[in-house]
Amino acid sequence: MSYSKNKIKNSGKKLIDNIDDEESLEVLSYWRTCHASSLEVGYQILRDNAQSVDKSLLLAKRLKRTESIVNKLKRLKGKVQLTTMNDIAGCRAIVSNEKKVYQLVNKLTKTSDYEVFRDYILKPRDSGYKSVHLIGKFLNENNIARPVELQIRTKVQHSWATAVEIVDLFTKDSIKTNEGTKEWSSLFRHASKVLSLFDENPFINVLKNGNNKEETIQKNRAQIYSIFKKQCHANKEIGKDINEVYRLCKKLDLQEKFDAFSLSLKSTNEHIEQAPLNGYVLIIIDKIDNLSFNVSSKIFPIDKFNEAIEEYLMAEKKVLINAHFVTALVSTNAVDGIKKAYPNYFADATKFLEYIHMINLIYDEKGSLLNKLFNKF
C-alpha cells in the first residue's frame, strides 16, 4: 500500500495530538520503510569513503524510532512535517579525533554525495552535544530520492552522547533536547566542555589505555599539569567547568548510578549475541520497577525485513502509551559493532566514565596544587 504526500503529512499532524491513531501509525511506518533502501545506498557510500580516513572507525545505521519521530514533530510543531523530516534514515561514523572528522566530511562533500547540514562541533548545542551532521539524498527501490542524515563525531564525543542517552532512558529525562532536569543537564553541559581537552590533547587521551590509571597519572603528573595549565590559560572558564563536573559527579553518585544501569540491562548482551551475522534483532526492554528490567528479543533473517518492521511497529505502539517501555530494531551484520555504536541499549557508559574518572583523579579536592592552579588562571 502507498499513500499520498498530503496523507503522510496529515498523519504526522494527527500523531502530535493522538498517538493512538492506528491509521496514522501505519502511514508513519510505511513512510519510514520508504527510506530503507536509500539508507543502504547512503551507508555504502559512507563505508567506501570512510575506511581510508580512519581504519579504527565505527559505522552504524538506523531508521528513526516512532517515539523519536513523534517527539520531534511535537517539539518542532509547525516547523517540521513528517514529509520534510530529513533524519528518518540515519548513518553514524565515529572516528578517532576531530581532524579525521573533517577529513571525512571533506571527502564526502567533495563528491556531492553529502552536504553539510549542521556543524555542532564548531557551534555545539546548548546541551553540549557535538557532531557534524550531513544530509544526502539517494534513490530508493522506486527510484525516488529520500534523505539520509549522517552524523560524524569523535570517540570522545560519542562517549558523551551515549551517556546522555542512557540517563534519558533510565530517568525519562530529555537532556539531548535541552529538557532534562537541572543537575543532570548541568553535569553534561560542563562535561562536554571538559571532554574537549581529550580531543585536543593526544597525550592525555592515550592515558585511557594505561593498566593502572592512578599510577599512570601520578607518573606523568608534571606533564599533565603543564598541558592543562596551558589549556586553562587559553580558556579561563575550563577550571570552573571541571570543578562543576567533580561536584555534580559526587552529588549525583554518577559511578554508582551507571553501575546500576549497566547491571539492570546485562541480559541485553545475551540476546544480541544470539543474533545471526546478517539480519535484524528486535530488542524489547520493559521496565518493571526502579532498576528492574525484563529484556526480550526476536531475531529475523535478512529476507524477513518486512516482518521485522511489522512487529517493530506493534512494539512501538506499546512504547507510545507506556513510558517505561523501550524497543529498537537493529541490523546485526556486526554484533560487536552494534554494542560499540549503540552502547545505550546495553547501558554501557564505560568510555565516558573512564574520561570522568581521569578528570576526577587529576582534579581531586585533595590536590591543593590544582586549586591554586585554577585560582591563579
N, C-alpha and C positions, 0 to 999 in steps of 0.2 A: 504494500500500500504506500502511496505517496501523498503528500499534502502541498497545498499552495503556499507561497511565501506569506500571504496575509493570514492564513490559518496558523502557520508556525508562529508568527509574530503575536497574534491574538492569544494563542495558547500560553505563551510566555507571560503575557499580561494577566491572564486568569490565574496562573500559579502564584503570582505575587499575593493575591488575596485569598486563594483557596488551594492549598497544597494537596487537597484530597481529590481534586478534579481528575478522574480516571482518564478521560479522553485527552486532556492536556498533557498528562504524564506520558501517554502513549505517543503523542506527537513529539514531545521532547526527546523521547528515546529514539524515535525514527530519525529526527534531525541530528542527534549525536552520532548515530550509526552512519549517516551520510558523510561523516568526516573520517571514518576509519581507514579507508584506502588512501585518502590524501595524507593521513598521518604516516602511513607506511612509506610513501614516497618521500615525504619530508625527512623522515627518520633515516632513510637510506642515504640521502644526500648529506645529512649531518655526519653519519658514520664514515662515509667515503672521504670526507674532508678533515675529520677530527683526529684520526689516528696519526697523521703526520705532524700534528701540532703538539700532542701530548700522549705518549704511549701508556701513561698510567691513568688516563681519564676514565670516568664512569659515564655511561649513557643510559637513558631511560625514556620511556614514552608512556602516555596515558590518555584516556578520554575522560574529560572532567565529570566528576560525580554529580548526580542530580541535585543533591543537597547543596553543593557548592554553586551550581548554576543558578538555582532558585535564590540562594542567599545573595548572589551578585546582582541578580535582577532587582531584588528588594533594595539593596544598598545603593544601587545606581539607577533607581526608578526614574524613568523619563530621559535618561542619558544613554542607556544601553538597551537594545532589544535582543530577543533570543536570536533573531536573524542576523544581527550585526556583531554578536559576541565573537571575538577572534581567538579565544583560548579554549574552546571546547576540545580541540585536539592539541596536545602539547608534547614537546620533547624537552629533555633536560640534558645538559652537558656539564659535568663537574670536573674542573681542571686544577692543576697544581697551584697556580698563582695568577695574579691579575694580568701580568704580561701575556700569559697564554690565553687568558680570556679575550683580550683584544686582538691577539694573533688569529684566533678562531673567528672572531667577529669580522675581521678584515677579509679573511679568506672566503667566508660565506657571502658577504655583501659584494665582494668583487665580481662574483659570477651572477649577481642579481637574483639568486635563488631566495635569499632572505634580505630584509632591510631592517635597520634598527628602529625599534618602536619606542622603547624607553631605556635610558641608561641609569639604573638605580645604584650603580657603583659611583658614578660621577656625582649623582644627586640622590642619596638614599631617601627612602620613605621615612616619615616621622617615626615609625615603629623601630627603625634601624635596619630594615630589610635592604639587602644589597644583591643585585644581579643585573645582567644586561638582558633585556627582552628583545627578541627579533620576531618578525612576522614574515611568513612565506605563504604563497598560495599555490596549491598543487591539485592536479586533476584527480578526481575520484573515478570509480568504475563506470560512472555515467558520463564521463568526460566533462564534468563540471568542476571548476576550481573552488576549493574550500580552504579557508585559512588554517594555518598551523603555527602555534606560538612556540618559540624556542627560548628557553632560559639558560643562560651560561653564567656560571658562578664558580668561585674557588672552593676548595675543600673546607677552608675555614668558614666561609660564608654559608656553605651547605650545612655545616655542623650547627651554626646558629639557627638557620631556618628549620632544621629538623627538631631542635629543642623547643622552638616556638610551637610547632605543630603538635608535639607530644603534650605540652602543657595545655594547649587548646583542646586536645582530645579528652584529657582526663578532667579538666576543670570546667569545660564548656565555655571557656573564655574565647575572645576573638582578638588576640594580640596582633595577629597578622594584618587585620583591617582597622587597627587603632581603636578597638572597642573592648580591650581587656581590662582587668582590674588594675588599680593604680600601681601596686607594688610589683606585680609580675611584669607589667608593661615597662615600668621604670628600670627594672633589672635588665631586661633585654635591650632597651634603648641604650643604656650605658655600656652593656656588654658588647654591643655591636661596634661601638667606637674603640673600645679597648682591644677587641679581637683584630682590628685593622692593623695593630702592631705586628701580629704574627704574619700577616700577608706581606707587610712591608719589610720584614726583617728575617732573612733566611737563617741567621744564626740562632735566633730564638725559636724559630719554627722547628728546627731539627731536634730540639730538646725533647720533643714528644716521643722520639724513638729511643730515649735512654731507658735502660733497665731499671735504674733507680733514680726517679726524677728529683727527689730531695738531694741525693748525693751529687747528681749532675749539676743542679742549680747552685749548690754550695761551692762546688769546684770551680764553676765559671762565674761566680758572683761578681767579681770585679768587671769582667767584660759585659755582663748583663746590665749592671748598674750604669756602665759607661754608655751603652747603647740607649737604654731607657732615658738616661739623663739628657742625651741629645734630642730624643723624641719629645721629651717633656718641655725642653727649651723651645722647640719649634711649635709645640702645641700645649700651652699652659693649662688648658682645660682638662687634659687627659688624666692628670693626677686626681682631679675631682671625680672623674668617671670611675677610676679604679677604686677609690675609696667607697663609692656607692655600690659597686659590684660586690666588694668584700662585705659591706654592711648588709646588703639585701640577701646575699647568699646565706649569711648566718640567720637572719630574721625568718627567711622562708624555709630554712632547713633543706636547702637545694639538693645536696647529695642524698639525703635520706628519702626525699620525695621521689627522685628519679630512680633510686634503687627499688622503691616500692612499685613504681610504674612498670619497670622492667620485669620484675618478678611476676606481676599480675598477668603479663602477656607473654610469658615464657613459652607457652604451648603454641604460639603462632609459628615459631620456628619449626616445630614438628609437622605442622600442616603444610607449610611451604616446601619442606624437604621431601614430601611425598609426591610433589607435583612432577609431571613429565617435563622433559627438557624443551619441548616445543608445544605450547598450548596455553591454557589460561587456568587460573585458580581464583575462585570466588571466596573471599575471606569475609566472615561474619563475626563481629565482636559484640556481644551482648553484655552490658554492664548489669550485674546483679545487685551489688551494693557498693559501698565507698571505694574499695580497691579489689573487688572480686569480679572476674570476667569469665564468661563462657565463650570460648573460641571454637568455631566450626568452619569447615571449608568444603568446597565441591570442586572437583577437577574436570576440565573439559579439554579434549584434544583439539588441535589446531583447526580441524574441519568442522567443529561444532561451535563456531563463534556466535551464530545467531541464537542457539540455545542458551549459550552463556549470557548473552545480552538480555534475553527474556527473563532468566532467573535473577539476573542482576537488578533489573527494573523492579521485580517483585520485592527483592530485599530492600531496595532503595525506598520504596513506598513506606516500608516499616520505619526506616530512618526518619522520614519526614514527619511522622506522628509520634516518634519515640526518641526523645533527646538522649537516651542512654544506649543508643544502638548505632553501630558503625559498620559500614560494609565497603568493600573495594574489590574491583576486578583487575587483576594484574597479569601481564604477559609473563610466561615462565621460560623464555628462551635462555635465561641465565639466572638460576636460583640465587646464586651468590650476589649477582648484580642487583636483584630486587632488594635484598637485605641492605645493600650499601646505598642504593639510590633512593629507597623509600624506608629508611630505618624507623620512621614514625609508627609504622604498623607493627613494629616489634618493641616500641618504647625504648629504642636503643639510642641513648644520647652520649655514648662513650666518648666520642671525639670532642664534643662540646665540653664535657666535664673535664677532660684532660687539659684543655686550654684554661678553664676556670681554675682548676687545681694549681696549675703553674702560677697563675696570677696571684692567687691567694697565698701561695708559698713565698713568692718574692715580696709581696706587699703585705705580709702578715703584720698585725699590730705589734708583735714582739720586736720587729726590726725597726728600732727608733731611728736608725740611719735613713730609712726610707721616708719616714715622716718629715725629717729635716730636709731631705732632698726635695720633696714636693712642696714644703712650705717655702723653700728658697725660690723655686721656679713657679 
